[in-house]
């Protein structure tokens, strides 16, 4: 289960470290939780954390689907092979 869900954590990581998301959407968005009573505050805190977690999972799911559609692994292999070929040519020329 961990092996299947751990890659999905990248979406959550993006939310927490992305300055645009943080500055425009998350900073101060949940201050209302501190102003409620303790029981309601705990419920709100868990609900907000679940909302961020689910949003991150959706982002990661979409990212993986898009990467598969545009064939990122194959594309990156081709780019590496082109650079490897160019490096060989440059090394031959410099000798």
Buried (B, 14 or more C-beta within 10 A) or exposed (E): EEEEEEEBEBBBEBBEEEEEBEEEEBEEEBEEBEEEEEEEBEEBBEEBEEEBBEBBBEBBEEBBEEEEEEEEEEEEEEEEEEEEEEEEEEEEEEE
